Amino acid sequence: MLGSVDSCVLAGLDVRRVHVEADIARGGQGTFSLVGLATTTVKEARERVRSAIRNSGLEFPSTRLTVNLAPAELRKQGTGLDLPIAVAIALARAHKPPPPRTAFLGELALDGSVRHVDGVLVAARGLCGLGYERIFVPAEDAAEAALVDGLEAIPCPSLLAVVNHLLGTELMAATPPGVDERPYENAIEPDLSEVHGQEEAKRALEVAAAGGHHLLMSGPPGAGKTMLARCLPGILPPLELSEALEVAQVKSLLGELPRDRPLDWARPFRAPHHSVSTAGLIGGGGGLALPGEISRANHGVLFLDEMAEFQSTVLQALRQPIESGRITITRSGGSVAYPACFTLVAATNPCPCGWASDGLRACRCSQSAIDTYQRRLSGPLLDRIDLQVAVRRVPLETLASEPTGETSSDVRERVVRARRRQVQRQGSLNAQLKPSRLRQLAGLAPPSRRTLERWSAQRGMTARGFHRAWRVARTAADLEGSEQIEEHHVLEALGFRLQDVAA
């Protein structure tokens, strides 16, 4: 007697199809063999499956049972193969063929109930791309599987319910497909209007939000750097559907997706502590690497407070994903790639004590200590940050007065209009433009070009810095609604790189 069903295992955000075959042979002493390069967690499925079948009122084979996980050369890990193994055994006993274009995924409890597994959304999207039309998943994971258009998600409360459905005795209803309605606007807190003064930093935030540019703020303690950074999500537009699904996939893989509302339209904001390890920031772990903070911040904001306090090796690991928007990690279990298209916002003090060039409090640091502290931020890393601004403390007497600045809603309207212009013109944000596309779609008027070239040559800017200033100038023009990059747009962009050149 032979029964078989389809399932899958995950390799990062990629899906590997697994064909589960169960053979019930005559003779033997009730042995249960599991073959197909299974890890320890999969091998332990034998005991879970045996107990789940018996405690569900079903008959477990008393003769020799062999379960094969094909392809045999593919390493299988995780508990999601429990359900397909049990279903394959049940179909073998019932002499039933496998359901067409159908996959199964879920962990089994000893009483036969089907438990949550991580990565159901990733599995559902991958299986749908492979041509599957139906997936049986744990009941609590059905909402995220139903987000995939064109795939029917069947919620499974127990193994017995699944078997009865397949035998036609008691059918289960599929979870209604669809996604939550996108909110009109994000909740805004803190509001940009609550920031007193800091006009240059506010403008830098607006440019960063409009073009997806990276930002570094330097200033003494208490100047408002952290509050400014936390205002950035409030001036960003909600996620698009494709972006929200990408964000949800990473959360699903990590088991962080809320069961009641699997799709969130708010852009991620991640603020790891400066003691974070390289694996914690970019991803890692044993076997196949898991996503890190930069992938959790995909399509959102990665805030590094006290950037100079981060380990040097951790900061250097950011250089490649900042450029490419993806991170590829190779570990003992293989290589996986994760998205990492984030906006970096960093804050740092000018010196170890924080009061260098404050004007109100004297700095206690020696010049050598200041130089050593500032060298923690390497030139190649700073060269990848488009906007660099100095944040100074505002007078204390102004803090008790009512703020008079623009609200986050007002600024967000300009940001949304600028982003819409970029998408219509080039299909991406300005920060993602390659040099060839930059020349083609963001041409400089002759005076603007002369200013950019002359200033860059005099200050010794790198080719990367030259192109980044050009992109920022294009964003400044988009915020103004200008088709041409004027000279004042270039001058504003160059002003945001003064600290970089001085360093």
C-alpha positions in Angstrom: 0.0 0.0 0.0 1.5 3.3 -1.1 0.3 6.8 -0.3 1.9 10.2 -1.2 1.3 13.9 -0.8 3.3 17.1 -1.5 4.8 19.5 1.0 7.8 21.8 1.2 10.8 23.0 3.2 12.1 26.6 3.3 15.6 27.8 2.4 15.4 31.4 3.5 12.6 32.9 1.4 12.9 30.2 -1.2 10.7 27.1 -1.3 11.9 23.6 -2.0 9.2 21.1 -2.9 9.1 17.8 -1.0 7.3 14.7 -2.1 6.3 12.5 0.9 5.8 8.8 0.2 4.5 6.3 2.7 4.8 2.5 1.9 3.0 0.0 4.1 4.6 -3.4 3.5 3.7 -6.9 4.7 5.6 -8.5 7.5 8.0 -6.8 9.9 7.5 -6.1 13.5 5.8 -2.7 13.3 9.0 -0.8 12.3 8.7 2.8 11.2 11.6 4.0 9.0 12.0 7.6 7.8 14.5 8.2 5.0 15.4 11.2 2.8 18.2 13.2 4.6 16.0 14.3 7.5 17.4 16.3 10.4 16.7 15.5 14.0 13.5 17.5 14.2 12.1 15.7 11.2 13.2 12.2 12.5 11.4 12.9 15.7 8.2 13.2 13.6 8.0 9.4 13.8 6.9 9.5 17.4 4.6 12.6 17.0 2.9 11.0 14.0 2.5 7.6 15.6 0.8 9.1 18.7 -1.2 11.6 16.7 -2.7 8.9 14.5 -3.6 6.6 17.4 -5.0 9.4 19.5 -7.1 10.6 16.6 -8.9 7.2 16.5 -7.2 6.1 13.4 -5.3 2.9 12.9 -1.5 3.0 12.8 0.1 0.2 10.6 1.3 -2.7 12.6 3.5 -4.0 9.8 6.6 -2.4 8.3 6.2 1.3 7.4 8.7 3.3 5.3 8.3 7.0 4.7 10.5 8.6 2.0 11.1 12.3 1.7 12.1 13.1 -1.9 14.3 14.4 -3.3 16.7 12.4 -1.1 19.6 14.7 -1.6 17.7 17.7 -0.2 18.2 18.3 3.6 14.9 18.5 5.4 14.5 20.4 8.7 11.6 21.8 10.8 8.4 20.3 12.0 6.1 21.3 9.1 6.4 17.8 7.6 4.5 16.1 10.5 1.1 16.6 8.9 2.0 15.5 5.3 3.7 12.3 6.7 0.6 11.4 8.7 -1.7 12.2 5.7 0.4 10.1 3.4 0.1 7.1 5.8 -3.7 7.6 6.1 -4.0 7.7 2.3 -1.9 4.6 2.0 -4.2 2.7 4.4 -7.3 4.0 2.6 -5.9 3.2 -0.9 -6.6 6.8 -1.9 -4.6 8.7 -4.6 -3.1 12.0 -3.6 -5.2 15.2 -4.2 -4.0 17.0 -7.3 -2.1 20.3 -7.0 -2.4 20.2 -3.2 0.2 20.6 -0.5 0.2 20.0 3.3 2.1 21.8 6.0 1.9 21.6 9.8 3.2 20.2 13.1 1.3 17.6 15.0 0.6 17.4 18.7 0.4 14.0 20.3 -3.4 14.3 20.6 -3.7 14.9 16.8 -4.2 18.6 16.8 -2.3 20.6 14.2 0.0 23.3 15.5 1.5 26.4 14.1 4.7 26.4 12.0 6.8 29.3 11.0 7.0 30.6 7.4 3.5 29.6 6.2 3.2 32.8 4.1 6.6 32.1 2.5 5.6 28.5 1.8 2.2 29.5 0.4 3.7 32.1 -2.0 6.3 29.7 -3.1 3.9 26.8 -3.7 1.5 29.1 -5.6 4.4 30.0 -7.9 5.0 26.3 -8.4 1.5 25.8 -9.7 -0.3 24.5 -6.5 -3.9 25.5 -6.0 -4.6 24.4 -2.5 -2.7 24.2 0.8 -3.7 22.6 4.1 -2.2 24.5 7.0 -2.7 24.9 10.8 -5.9 26.7 11.6 -4.1 29.6 13.3 -1.9 30.1 10.2 -4.7 30.0 7.6 -5.1 33.8 7.6 -1.6 34.4 6.4 -1.8 31.6 3.7 -5.1 33.2 2.5 -3.1 36.4 1.7 -1.8 34.6 -1.4 -4.0 35.3 -4.4 -4.9 32.2 -6.4 -4.2 29.7 -3.6 -7.0 28.1 -1.5 -6.1 27.9 2.2 -7.7 25.1 4.2 -7.5 25.5 8.0 -6.7 22.3 9.8 -7.8 22.0 13.4 -6.8 18.3 13.7 -5.4 15.3 11.8 -8.8 13.6 12.0 -10.5 16.6 10.4 -8.0 16.5 7.5 -8.5 12.8 6.9 -12.3 13.0 7.0 -12.1 15.9 4.5 -9.9 13.9 2.1 -12.1 10.8 2.4 -15.2 13.0 1.7 -17.0 12.3 5.0 -16.8 15.8 6.5 -15.5 18.7 4.3 -13.7 21.7 5.8 -14.4 25.2 4.4 -11.5 27.3 3.0 -10.5 30.5 4.6 -11.9 33.5 2.6 -9.1 35.0 0.6 -8.2 38.7 0.6 -6.3 41.3 2.5 -7.3 44.0 5.0 -8.1 47.4 3.6 -5.2 49.7 3.7 -5.6 52.6 6.1 -5.8 56.1 4.7 -2.8 57.2 6.8 -0.4 55.9 9.4 -0.7 56.8 13.0 1.7 59.7 13.6 3.7 59.7 16.8 5.8 61.6 17.6 4.7 64.4 15.4 7.3 66.5 13.6 5.6 69.6 14.8 6.6 68.7 18.4 10.3 69.3 17.4 11.4 72.8 18.3 13.8 74.4 15.9 16.1 72.0 14.0 15.0 73.3 10.6 18.0 71.8 8.8 17.5 68.4 10.4 13.8 68.5 9.6 14.6 69.3 6.0 17.0 66.4 5.9 14.3 64.1 7.2 12.0 65.2 4.5 14.5 64.7 1.7 15.4 61.2 3.2 11.8 60.2 3.2 11.1 61.5 -0.3 14.0 59.8 -2.0 14.9 56.9 0.3 18.2 58.5 1.2 20.4 57.5 4.2 20.9 60.1 7.0 23.5 60.7 9.7 22.8 63.2 12.5 25.6 64.4 14.7 25.2 66.5 17.8 25.5 66.7 21.6 23.3 64.7 24.0 19.7 66.0 24.3 19.7 67.8 21.0 16.8 65.8 19.7 18.5 63.3 17.4 16.5 60.3 18.6 13.2 62.2 18.5 13.9 63.4 15.0 14.6 59.8 13.9 11.4 58.5 15.4 9.5 61.2 13.5 10.6 59.7 10.1 7.9 56.9 10.0 5.2 59.5 10.4 6.1 61.3 7.2 6.5 58.1 5.1 3.5 56.8 3.1 1.9 53.4 4.0 3.3 50.3 2.3 2.1 49.2 -1.1 0.6 45.7 -1.2 3.8 44.1 -2.7 5.9 45.8 -0.1 3.6 44.7 2.8 3.7 41.1 1.6 7.6 41.2 1.6 7.6 42.6 5.1 5.1 40.0 6.2 7.2 37.2 4.7 10.2 38.0 6.9 8.0 38.2 10.0 6.4 34.9 9.0 9.8 33.2 8.6 10.7 34.4 12.1 7.4 33.5 13.7 6.6 37.1 14.4 3.5 37.5 12.3 0.4 38.4 14.3 -2.3 35.8 13.9 -5.3 38.3 14.0 -3.8 40.7 11.5 -1.0 39.2 9.4 -0.7 42.2 7.0 0.5 45.5 8.5 0.6 48.6 6.3 2.9 50.6 8.6 6.5 50.8 7.6 8.9 49.0 9.9 11.1 50.9 12.3 13.9 48.9 13.8 16.3 50.4 16.4 18.8 47.7 17.6 21.0 48.4 20.6 24.6 49.2 19.9 25.7 45.9 21.5 24.0 43.9 18.6 26.2 41.3 16.9 27.0 41.1 13.2 24.6 38.1 13.0 21.9 40.0 14.8 22.2 42.9 12.4 22.6 41.3 9.0 21.4 37.8 9.8 23.0 34.5 10.7 22.8 31.5 12.9 23.6 27.9 12.5 22.5 25.9 9.5 20.5 28.2 7.2 20.9 31.8 8.3 17.8 33.7 9.6 17.0 37.3 8.8 18.6 40.1 10.9 17.6 43.6 11.7 18.3 45.0 8.2 15.8 42.5 6.7 13.3 43.2 9.5 13.7 46.9 8.5 13.0 46.1 4.8 10.9 48.9 3.2 11.2 50.8 6.4 13.7 52.6 8.7 16.8 51.2 10.4 17.8 53.5 13.2 21.3 53.2 14.7 21.5 55.3 17.8 25.0 56.1 19.1 26.4 54.7 15.9 30.0 55.2 16.9 29.4 52.8 19.8 28.6 49.9 17.5 31.4 47.4 16.9 33.5 48.3 13.8 32.9 44.9 12.2 29.2 45.3 12.6 29.1 48.6 10.9 31.4 47.4 8.0 28.9 44.6 7.4 26.4 47.3 6.4 28.3 48.5 3.4 27.2 45.9 0.9 23.5 45.7 1.7 23.3 49.6 1.7 24.4 49.5 -1.9 22.5 46.5 -3.2 19.3 46.4 -1.1 19.9 42.6 -0.5 22.0 40.5 1.8 23.4 37.0 0.9 24.5 35.0 3.9 26.4 31.7 3.6 26.5 29.3 6.5 27.0 25.6 7.0 23.5 24.8 5.7 23.9 26.8 2.5 23.4 30.3 1.1 20.3 32.3 1.5 19.3 35.8 0.3 17.1 38.3 2.1 15.8 41.7 1.1 17.4 44.7 2.9 16.0 47.8 1.2 15.9 50.1 4.1 16.5 53.8 4.9 19.4 54.1 7.4 19.1 56.8 10.0 22.0 57.1 12.3 22.8 59.4 15.3 26.1 60.0 16.9 27.9 62.3 19.3 30.8 64.3 18.1 33.1 63.0 20.8 33.1 60.5 23.7 31.7 63.0 26.2 29.4 64.5 23.6 30.1 68.2 24.1 32.6 68.9 21.3 31.7 72.2 19.5 28.6 72.6 21.7 29.3 76.1 22.7 27.6 75.9 26.1 29.4 73.1 27.8 33.2 72.5 27.6 34.4 69.3 26.0 36.5 67.1 28.4 38.1 65.0 25.6 41.6 65.2 24.2 42.0 65.8 20.5 43.4 62.2 20.1 40.3 60.8 21.9 38.0 62.8 19.6 39.9 61.6 16.5 39.8 58.0 17.7 36.1 58.2 18.4 35.3 59.8 15.0 37.4 57.2 13.1 35.0 54.5 14.3 32.9 55.6 11.4 35.0 54.6 8.4 35.2 56.8 5.3 33.7 54.1 3.0 30.7 53.8 5.3 30.2 57.6 5.5 30.6 57.8 1.7 27.4 55.7 1.5 25.3 58.1 3.6 23.7 60.7 1.4 22.7 63.3 4.1 24.8 64.4 7.0 23.6 67.2 9.3 24.8 68.7 12.6 22.1 68.9 15.2 22.6 71.6 17.9 20.8 72.0 21.1 17.8 74.4 21.1 17.6 77.1 23.8 15.9 75.8 26.9 13.5 78.7 27.0 11.9 77.7 23.7 10.9 74.2 25.0 8.1 75.6 27.1 6.5 77.4 24.2 4.1 76.0 21.7 5.8 74.5 18.6 5.2 76.3 15.4 6.6 73.9 12.8 4.8 71.9 10.2 2.9 68.8 11.2 4.0 65.4 9.9 0.8 65.2 7.8 1.8 68.3 5.9 5.3 67.1 5.3 4.0 63.6 4.3 1.8 65.1 1.6 4.9 66.6 -0.1 6.8 63.3 0.4 4.0 61.3 -1.2 3.8 63.7 -4.2 7.6 63.5 -4.7 7.6 59.7 -4.5 4.8 59.5 -7.0 6.8 61.6 -9.5 9.8 59.3 -9.1 7.8 56.1 -9.6 6.1 57.6 -12.6 9.4 58.7 -14.1 11.7 55.7 -13.3 9.8 53.1 -11.4 11.9 53.5 -8.2 13.1 56.0 -5.7 16.0 58.3 -6.5 18.3 56.6 -4.0 18.0 53.4 -6.0 19.0 54.9 -9.4 22.1 53.5 -11.0 24.5 55.9 -12.7 23.3 55.1 -16.2 19.7 55.7 -15.2 20.7 58.8 -13.3 22.3 60.3 -16.5 19.3 59.3 -18.5 16.4 60.4 -16.2 18.0 63.1 -14.0 19.9 65.2 -16.4 21.6 68.4 -15.1 21.2 71.8 -16.5 24.6 73.3 -17.6 24.9 75.6 -14.6 23.9 72.9 -12.2 26.4 70.5 -13.8 29.3 73.0 -13.6 28.5 73.6 -9.9 28.4 69.9 -9.0 31.6 69.1 -11.0 33.6 72.1 -9.7 32.6 71.7 -6.1 33.3 67.9 -6.2 36.7 68.4 -7.7 37.7 71.0 -5.2 36.6 69.0 -2.2 37.9 65.7 -3.4 34.6 63.8 -3.5 34.6 60.2 -4.6 32.6 58.9 -7.6 30.1 57.4 -5.2 29.7 60.7 -3.3 29.3 62.6 -6.6 26.4 60.4 -7.7 24.8 60.4 -4.3 24.8 64.2 -4.2 23.3 64.1 -7.7 20.5 61.8 -6.5 19.8 64.1 -3.5 19.6 67.1 -5.9 17.0 65.2 -8.0 15.0 64.5 -4.8 15.1 68.2 -3.8 13.8 69.1 -7.3 11.0 66.5 -7.0 9.9 68.0 -3.6 9.7 71.3 -5.3 7.8 69.9 -8.3 10.6 70.9 -10.7 11.3 68.9 -13.8 14.8 70.4 -14.0 17.6 70.1 -11.4 18.4 73.7 -10.7 21.6 75.1 -9.2 20.0 75.7 -5.8 19.0 72.0 -5.7 22.6 71.0 -6.3 23.9 73.4 -3.6 21.4 72.0 -1.1 22.6 68.5 -1.9 26.2 69.4 -1.5 25.5 71.2 1.8 24.4 67.9 3.2 27.8 66.4 2.5 29.9 69.1 4.1 30.7 67.0 7.2 31.7 64.1 5.0 34.2 66.2 3.0 35.5 67.8 6.1 36.2 64.5 7.7 
